[in-house]
Amino acid sequence: MTKTILTPFQKKTGIRPKLLANTSLAALKLQVRSGDVRWDLVELTAPEYVQAVNEGLLEKFDYGIINDKGLPAYAKADYGIKYLSFLFVMAWDQAHISDARAPKNWAQFFDQGRYSTKRSVYGQLSDSSVLEAARLAEGVPFDEIYPLDVDAALRYLAQHPGRDKLLYHTANQEPIQQLTSGEVSLSTSFNNRINAARKDGAKLNFSSRNGILAGDYFVVPKGARNKEAAFRLMDFMSNNADAGADFDRTTQLTLANTAALSKLPADVADTLPTSPKLASSILERDDTWWADNIKATEQKFKQWQAGS
């Protein structure tokens, strides 16, 4: 962030951002409630963003200062920008499944008759979209996925591929290790993780189509002392093509900056959630639904994993 965004922004504007770690919604709330706001721009997870909006903790974003032409449709919100995005995707080991034989949709991914291998899926529902993937596999259209029918998703997974054919990972690097070691040939993962592994020489691939989009927000706390400077930074982050492309290349993550696509190789740019070519073929995760239902859904999923 410092190398690719903050330093170029300082050179252009003379504004010097100070980067801090370990921010939290709880600390943001404490600052706003006390009237002593120390932060100007804060990263929140999607469920935290929904909660912060509902509790009136945020400044409304000024799109007079922030040019929204550089923002993909999913990224722009009244009280923040989903500045960092990633796709929950189906990935495969090319040593065992060629790209020509790779799954083209979630129904194929879960089809035990098509692939006899076990599958590794992300077991942490706060980040995982395996339940959405199960509903997509069953043929539910994008616009009917939410409200999410959790029971139907679990019934599908019990049959396709079956409870005993699923392995679970709980860390982002785990599926890369499982795929490259040959433990599994198919896994859910995130596009940036597979891109990074491929950059390091791993013979893995993935499909962005039918991916499920999630991401983190930048927000401005209500009462921030330098909110105009924060909005100017968000404008730079969203529209400066060179900085955005440098961030994407360096981190293998995706900045909400469509101008950056022109600076990246087409075979990479076309796989990123910011690509207009993917707009109609990816599902945007419903942050509000998950914020409202995460605890109950996690409990039900754990019971299902245990066979009850």
C-alpha positions as a Markdown table, in Angstrom:
| # | Residue | x | y | z |
|---|---|---|---|---|
| 1 | Met | 0.0 | 0.0 | 0.0 |
| 2 | Thr | 2.8 | 2.4 | 0.9 |
| 3 | Lys | 4.9 | 1.7 | -2.2 |
| 4 | Thr | 2.2 | 1.5 | -4.8 |
| 5 | Ile | -0.5 | 4.0 | -3.5 |
| 6 | Leu | 0.5 | 6.2 | -0.6 |
| 7 | Thr | 3.9 | 7.4 | -1.8 |
| 8 | Pro | 2.8 | 8.3 | -5.4 |
| 9 | Phe | -0.3 | 10.0 | -3.9 |
| 10 | Gln | 2.0 | 12.1 | -1.6 |
| 11 | Lys | 4.2 | 13.1 | -4.6 |
| 12 | Lys | 1.2 | 14.2 | -6.5 |
| 13 | Thr | -0.7 | 16.1 | -3.8 |
| 14 | Gly | 1.7 | 16.9 | -1.0 |
| 15 | Ile | -0.6 | 15.1 | 1.4 |
| 16 | Arg | 1.3 | 12.6 | 3.5 |
| 17 | Pro | -0.8 | 9.7 | 4.8 |
| 18 | Lys | 0.3 | 7.8 | 7.9 |
| 19 | Leu | -0.4 | 4.1 | 7.8 |
| 20 | Leu | -1.6 | 2.3 | 10.9 |
| 21 | Ala | -2.2 | -1.4 | 11.6 |
| 22 | Asn | -4.8 | -3.3 | 13.6 |
| 23 | Thr | -7.7 | -1.0 | 13.2 |
| 24 | Ser | -11.1 | -2.4 | 14.2 |
| 25 | Leu | -14.8 | -1.5 | 14.1 |
| 26 | Ala | -14.9 | -1.5 | 17.9 |
| 27 | Ala | -12.1 | 1.2 | 18.1 |
| 28 | Leu | -13.8 | 3.2 | 15.3 |
| 29 | Lys | -17.0 | 3.1 | 17.2 |
| 30 | Leu | -15.3 | 4.3 | 20.4 |
| 31 | Gln | -13.7 | 7.2 | 18.6 |
| 32 | Val | -16.9 | 8.4 | 17.0 |
| 33 | Arg | -19.0 | 8.0 | 20.2 |
| 34 | Ser | -16.4 | 9.9 | 22.2 |
| 35 | Gly | -16.0 | 12.7 | 19.6 |
| 36 | Asp | -12.2 | 12.1 | 19.6 |
| 37 | Val | -11.7 | 10.7 | 16.0 |
| 38 | Arg | -8.1 | 9.9 | 15.3 |
| 39 | Trp | -8.5 | 8.0 | 12.0 |
| 40 | Asp | -9.5 | 9.5 | 8.7 |
| 41 | Leu | -9.7 | 6.3 | 6.5 |
| 42 | Val | -10.4 | 2.9 | 7.9 |
| 43 | Glu | -10.6 | -0.6 | 6.3 |
| 44 | Leu | -13.6 | -2.7 | 7.3 |
| 45 | Thr | -14.8 | -6.1 | 6.3 |
| 46 | Ala | -18.1 | -6.1 | 4.4 |
| 47 | Pro | -20.2 | -7.2 | 7.4 |
| 48 | Glu | -18.5 | -4.5 | 9.5 |
| 49 | Tyr | -19.3 | -1.9 | 6.9 |
| 50 | Val | -23.0 | -2.8 | 7.0 |
| 51 | Gln | -23.0 | -2.6 | 10.8 |
| 52 | Ala | -21.2 | 0.8 | 10.8 |
| 53 | Val | -23.7 | 2.2 | 8.3 |
| 54 | Asn | -26.6 | 0.9 | 10.4 |
| 55 | Glu | -25.1 | 2.5 | 13.6 |
| 56 | Gly | -24.5 | 5.9 | 11.9 |
| 57 | Leu | -20.7 | 5.8 | 12.4 |
| 58 | Leu | -19.6 | 7.0 | 8.9 |
| 59 | Glu | -19.3 | 10.1 | 6.8 |
| 60 | Lys | -21.2 | 10.0 | 3.5 |
| 61 | Phe | -18.7 | 9.7 | 0.6 |
| 62 | Asp | -18.3 | 12.8 | -1.5 |
| 63 | Tyr | -18.4 | 11.8 | -5.2 |
| 64 | Gly | -17.9 | 15.4 | -6.1 |
| 65 | Ile | -14.3 | 14.9 | -4.9 |
| 66 | Ile | -14.1 | 11.2 | -5.9 |
| 67 | Asn | -14.5 | 10.6 | -9.6 |
| 68 | Asp | -16.6 | 7.5 | -9.7 |
| 69 | Lys | -15.9 | 6.8 | -13.4 |
| 70 | Gly | -13.0 | 4.6 | -12.3 |
| 71 | Leu | -15.2 | 2.5 | -10.0 |
| 72 | Pro | -16.8 | -0.8 | -11.1 |
| 73 | Ala | -20.5 | -0.8 | -10.2 |
| 74 | Tyr | -20.1 | -3.2 | -7.3 |
| 75 | Ala | -17.6 | -1.0 | -5.6 |
| 76 | Lys | -19.4 | 2.3 | -5.1 |
| 77 | Ala | -21.5 | 2.8 | -2.0 |
| 78 | Asp | -22.9 | 5.8 | -0.1 |
| 79 | Tyr | -20.6 | 5.5 | 2.9 |
| 80 | Gly | -17.6 | 3.7 | 1.5 |
| 81 | Ile | -15.9 | 2.1 | -1.4 |
| 82 | Lys | -15.3 | -1.7 | -1.7 |
| 83 | Tyr | -11.7 | -0.8 | -2.6 |
| 84 | Leu | -10.3 | -4.4 | -2.5 |
| 85 | Ser | -12.1 | -7.3 | -4.2 |
| 86 | Phe | -11.5 | -11.0 | -4.8 |
| 87 | Leu | -13.4 | -13.8 | -6.3 |
| 88 | Phe | -14.2 | -17.1 | -4.7 |
| 89 | Val | -13.4 | -19.5 | -7.5 |
| 90 | Met | -13.1 | -23.1 | -8.6 |
| 91 | Ala | -9.5 | -24.1 | -9.0 |
| 92 | Trp | -7.7 | -27.2 | -10.2 |
| 93 | Asp | -4.3 | -28.9 | -10.4 |
| 94 | Gln | -3.3 | -28.9 | -14.1 |
| 95 | Ala | -1.2 | -32.0 | -13.5 |
| 96 | His | -4.4 | -34.1 | -13.0 |
| 97 | Ile | -7.1 | -32.0 | -14.7 |
| 98 | Ser | -6.3 | -30.3 | -18.0 |
| 99 | Asp | -7.8 | -26.9 | -18.7 |
| 100 | Ala | -9.8 | -28.5 | -21.4 |
| 101 | Arg | -11.4 | -30.9 | -18.9 |
| 102 | Ala | -11.7 | -28.4 | -16.1 |
| 103 | Pro | -15.1 | -27.5 | -14.6 |
| 104 | Lys | -16.9 | -24.7 | -16.4 |
| 105 | Asn | -19.5 | -24.3 | -13.6 |
| 106 | Trp | -20.2 | -25.3 | -10.0 |
| 107 | Ala | -22.4 | -28.2 | -11.0 |
| 108 | Gln | -19.4 | -29.7 | -12.8 |
| 109 | Phe | -17.1 | -28.8 | -10.0 |
| 110 | Phe | -19.2 | -30.8 | -7.5 |
| 111 | Asp | -20.1 | -33.7 | -9.9 |
| 112 | Gln | -18.5 | -36.8 | -8.4 |
| 113 | Gly | -19.1 | -38.8 | -11.6 |
| 114 | Arg | -17.1 | -36.3 | -13.6 |
| 115 | Tyr | -14.2 | -36.0 | -11.1 |
| 116 | Ser | -13.7 | -38.8 | -8.6 |
| 117 | Thr | -11.2 | -36.8 | -6.5 |
| 118 | Lys | -12.1 | -35.2 | -3.2 |
| 119 | Arg | -12.7 | -31.5 | -3.1 |
| 120 | Ser | -11.3 | -29.0 | -0.6 |
| 121 | Val | -13.7 | -26.2 | 0.3 |
| 122 | Tyr | -13.3 | -23.2 | 2.5 |
| 123 | Gly | -14.9 | -24.0 | 5.9 |
| 124 | Gln | -15.0 | -20.5 | 7.4 |
| 125 | Leu | -18.3 | -19.1 | 6.3 |
| 126 | Ser | -17.4 | -15.5 | 7.2 |
| 127 | Asp | -15.2 | -15.6 | 4.1 |
| 128 | Ser | -16.4 | -18.7 | 2.2 |
| 129 | Ser | -19.1 | -18.7 | -0.4 |
| 130 | Val | -19.4 | -22.5 | -0.7 |
| 131 | Leu | -23.2 | -22.3 | 0.1 |
| 132 | Glu | -23.7 | -19.9 | -2.7 |
| 133 | Ala | -21.7 | -22.2 | -5.0 |
| 134 | Ala | -24.0 | -25.1 | -4.0 |
| 135 | Arg | -27.1 | -23.1 | -5.0 |
| 136 | Leu | -25.5 | -22.0 | -8.3 |
| 137 | Ala | -24.7 | -25.6 | -8.9 |
| 138 | Glu | -28.3 | -26.5 | -8.5 |
| 139 | Gly | -29.2 | -24.0 | -11.2 |
| 140 | Val | -30.5 | -21.1 | -9.1 |
| 141 | Pro | -30.1 | -17.8 | -11.1 |
| 142 | Phe | -27.8 | -15.1 | -9.7 |
| 143 | Asp | -30.8 | -12.8 | -8.9 |
| 144 | Glu | -32.5 | -15.6 | -6.8 |
| 145 | Ile | -29.6 | -16.7 | -4.6 |
| 146 | Tyr | -30.6 | -14.4 | -1.8 |
| 147 | Pro | -32.1 | -14.7 | 0.7 |
| 148 | Leu | -29.8 | -17.8 | 0.8 |
| 149 | Asp | -31.6 | -21.1 | 1.3 |
| 150 | Val | -29.0 | -22.7 | 3.7 |
| 151 | Asp | -30.9 | -26.0 | 4.1 |
| 152 | Ala | -31.2 | -26.5 | 0.3 |
| 153 | Ala | -27.5 | -25.7 | -0.1 |
| 154 | Leu | -26.5 | -28.3 | 2.5 |
| 155 | Arg | -28.8 | -30.9 | 1.0 |
| 156 | Tyr | -27.1 | -30.4 | -2.3 |
| 157 | Leu | -23.6 | -30.8 | -0.8 |
| 158 | Ala | -24.7 | -33.9 | 1.0 |
| 159 | Gln | -25.5 | -35.5 | -2.4 |
| 160 | His | -23.0 | -33.7 | -4.7 |
| 161 | Pro | -20.3 | -34.7 | -4.0 |
| 162 | Gly | -21.3 | -36.1 | -0.6 |
| 163 | Arg | -20.1 | -35.2 | 2.9 |
| 164 | Asp | -17.3 | -37.8 | 2.8 |
| 165 | Lys | -15.9 | -36.3 | -0.4 |
| 166 | Leu | -15.3 | -32.9 | 1.1 |
| 167 | Leu | -12.2 | -31.7 | 2.9 |
| 168 | Tyr | -12.2 | -28.3 | 4.6 |
| 169 | His | -9.5 | -25.6 | 4.7 |
| 170 | Thr | -9.5 | -22.6 | 7.1 |
| 171 | Ala | -6.6 | -20.6 | 5.8 |
| 172 | Asn | -6.1 | -19.0 | 2.4 |
| 173 | Gln | -2.8 | -20.7 | 1.6 |
| 174 | Glu | -4.1 | -24.2 | 2.6 |
| 175 | Pro | -5.8 | -25.0 | -0.8 |
| 176 | Ile | -2.6 | -24.0 | -2.6 |
| 177 | Gln | -0.7 | -26.5 | -0.6 |
| 178 | Gln | -3.3 | -29.2 | -1.0 |
| 179 | Leu | -3.4 | -28.7 | -4.8 |
| 180 | Thr | 0.3 | -28.6 | -5.3 |
| 181 | Ser | 1.0 | -31.6 | -3.1 |
| 182 | Gly | -1.6 | -33.7 | -4.9 |
| 183 | Glu | -3.8 | -34.1 | -1.9 |
| 184 | Val | -6.7 | -32.9 | -3.9 |
| 185 | Ser | -7.2 | -32.0 | -7.6 |
| 186 | Leu | -10.1 | -29.5 | -7.1 |
| 187 | Ser | -10.5 | -26.8 | -4.5 |
| 188 | Thr | -12.2 | -23.5 | -3.9 |
| 189 | Ser | -9.8 | -20.6 | -3.5 |
| 190 | Phe | -9.5 | -16.9 | -4.3 |
| 191 | Asn | -8.4 | -15.6 | -7.7 |
| 192 | Asn | -5.5 | -13.6 | -6.2 |
| 193 | Arg | -4.1 | -16.7 | -4.4 |
| 194 | Ile | -4.1 | -18.8 | -7.6 |
| 195 | Asn | -2.5 | -15.9 | -9.5 |
| 196 | Ala | 0.2 | -15.6 | -6.9 |
| 197 | Ala | 0.9 | -19.4 | -7.0 |
| 198 | Arg | 1.0 | -19.4 | -10.8 |
| 199 | Lys | 3.5 | -16.5 | -10.7 |
| 200 | Asp | 5.7 | -18.7 | -8.5 |
| 201 | Gly | 5.5 | -21.5 | -11.0 |
| 202 | Ala | 2.6 | -23.7 | -9.6 |
| 203 | Lys | 0.7 | -25.6 | -12.3 |
| 204 | Leu | -2.7 | -24.4 | -11.1 |
| 205 | Asn | -5.5 | -22.7 | -12.8 |
| 206 | Phe | -9.0 | -21.3 | -12.1 |
| 207 | Ser | -12.1 | -19.9 | -13.7 |
| 208 | Ser | -13.4 | -16.4 | -12.9 |
| 209 | Arg | -16.8 | -17.2 | -14.4 |
| 210 | Asn | -19.4 | -18.1 | -11.8 |
| 211 | Gly | -17.0 | -16.7 | -9.2 |
| 212 | Ile | -18.5 | -15.1 | -6.1 |
| 213 | Leu | -17.4 | -11.5 | -5.4 |
| 214 | Ala | -16.4 | -10.3 | -2.0 |
| 215 | Gly | -14.2 | -7.5 | -0.7 |
| 216 | Asp | -13.3 | -5.0 | 2.0 |
| 217 | Tyr | -14.3 | -1.4 | 2.3 |
| 218 | Phe | -12.5 | 1.9 | 3.0 |
| 219 | Val | -14.7 | 4.2 | 5.1 |
| 220 | Val | -14.4 | 7.7 | 6.7 |
| 221 | Pro | -15.5 | 7.8 | 10.4 |
| 222 | Lys | -18.0 | 10.5 | 11.3 |
| 223 | Gly | -16.2 | 13.5 | 12.6 |
| 224 | Ala | -12.9 | 12.6 | 10.8 |
| 225 | Arg | -10.5 | 15.6 | 10.9 |
| 226 | Asn | -9.2 | 15.2 | 7.4 |
| 227 | Lys | -12.1 | 13.8 | 5.5 |
| 228 | Glu | -11.5 | 15.8 | 2.4 |
| 229 | Ala | -7.9 | 14.5 | 2.2 |
| 230 | Ala | -9.3 | 11.0 | 2.7 |
| 231 | Phe | -11.7 | 11.5 | -0.2 |
| 232 | Arg | -8.8 | 12.8 | -2.4 |
| 233 | Leu | -6.8 | 9.6 | -1.6 |
| 234 | Met | -9.8 | 7.5 | -2.5 |
| 235 | Asp | -10.1 | 9.4 | -5.8 |
| 236 | Phe | -6.4 | 8.7 | -6.5 |
| 237 | Met | -6.7 | 5.0 | -5.5 |
| 238 | Ser | -9.7 | 4.6 | -7.8 |
| 239 | Asn | -8.6 | 6.4 | -10.9 |
| 240 | Asn | -4.8 | 6.5 | -11.2 |
| 241 | Ala | -4.0 | 3.7 | -13.7 |
| 242 | Asp | -0.3 | 3.4 | -13.0 |
| 243 | Ala | -0.7 | 3.2 | -9.2 |
| 244 | Gly | -3.7 | 0.8 | -9.5 |
| 245 | Ala | -1.8 | -1.6 | -11.9 |
| 246 | Asp | 1.3 | -1.5 | -9.7 |
| 247 | Phe | -0.8 | -2.4 | -6.6 |
| 248 | Asp | -2.5 | -5.3 | -8.5 |
| 249 | Arg | 0.8 | -6.6 | -9.8 |
| 250 | Thr | 2.6 | -6.3 | -6.4 |
| 251 | Thr | -0.2 | -7.8 | -4.2 |
| 252 | Gln | -2.0 | -10.0 | -6.7 |
| 253 | Leu | -5.1 | -8.4 | -5.3 |
| 254 | Thr | -7.7 | -6.3 | -7.2 |
| 255 | Leu | -8.1 | -2.6 | -6.6 |
| 256 | Ala | -11.4 | -1.0 | -7.5 |
| 257 | Asn | -9.7 | 0.8 | -10.4 |
| 258 | Thr | -10.9 | -0.1 | -13.9 |
| 259 | Ala | -8.3 | 2.2 | -15.5 |
| 260 | Ala | -5.6 | -0.1 | -14.2 |
| 261 | Leu | -6.8 | -2.9 | -16.4 |
| 262 | Ser | -5.2 | -1.2 | -19.5 |
| 263 | Lys | -1.8 | -1.5 | -17.8 |
| 264 | Leu | -2.1 | -5.2 | -17.1 |
| 265 | Pro | -1.6 | -8.2 | -19.4 |
| 266 | Ala | -5.0 | -9.1 | -21.0 |
| 267 | Asp | -4.8 | -12.7 | -19.7 |
| 268 | Val | -4.6 | -11.3 | -16.1 |
| 269 | Ala | -6.9 | -8.3 | -16.5 |
| 270 | Asp | -9.7 | -10.4 | -18.0 |
| 271 | Thr | -9.8 | -12.7 | -14.9 |
| 272 | Leu | -10.1 | -9.8 | -12.3 |
| 273 | Pro | -13.5 | -8.8 | -10.8 |
| 274 | Thr | -13.0 | -5.3 | -12.1 |
| 275 | Ser | -13.1 | -6.5 | -15.8 |
| 276 | Pro | -16.3 | -5.4 | -17.6 |
| 277 | Lys | -16.1 | -8.7 | -19.4 |
| 278 | Leu | -17.0 | -10.5 | -16.2 |
| 279 | Ala | -19.8 | -8.2 | -15.0 |
| 280 | Ser | -22.6 | -10.5 | -16.0 |
| 281 | Ser | -21.0 | -13.8 | -15.0 |
| 282 | Ile | -20.0 | -13.2 | -11.4 |
| 283 | Leu | -22.2 | -13.2 | -8.3 |
| 284 | Glu | -21.8 | -10.3 | -5.8 |
| 285 | Arg | -22.0 | -11.6 | -2.3 |
| 286 | Asp | -24.9 | -10.0 | -0.3 |
| 287 | Asp | -23.1 | -8.4 | 2.6 |
| 288 | Thr | -26.3 | -7.4 | 4.3 |
| 289 | Trp | -27.7 | -10.9 | 4.3 |
| 290 | Trp | -24.4 | -12.3 | 5.7 |
| 291 | Ala | -24.2 | -9.5 | 8.4 |
| 292 | Asp | -27.7 | -10.5 | 9.5 |
| 293 | Asn | -27.4 | -14.3 | 9.3 |
| 294 | Ile | -23.7 | -15.2 | 9.9 |
| 295 | Lys | -24.0 | -16.7 | 13.4 |
| 296 | Ala | -27.0 | -18.8 | 12.8 |
| 297 | Thr | -25.7 | -20.0 | 9.4 |
| 298 | Glu | -22.3 | -20.9 | 10.9 |
| 299 | Gln | -23.9 | -22.9 | 13.7 |
| 300 | Lys | -26.1 | -24.8 | 11.2 |
| 301 | Phe | -23.0 | -25.5 | 9.0 |
| 302 | Lys | -21.0 | -26.9 | 11.8 |
| 303 | Gln | -23.8 | -29.2 | 12.9 |
| 304 | Trp | -24.1 | -30.4 | 9.3 |
| 305 | Gln | -20.3 | -31.0 | 9.1 |
| 306 | Ala | -20.6 | -33.2 | 12.2 |
| 307 | Gly | -23.3 | -35.2 | 10.5 |
| 308 | Ser | -26.2 | -34.0 | 12.7 |
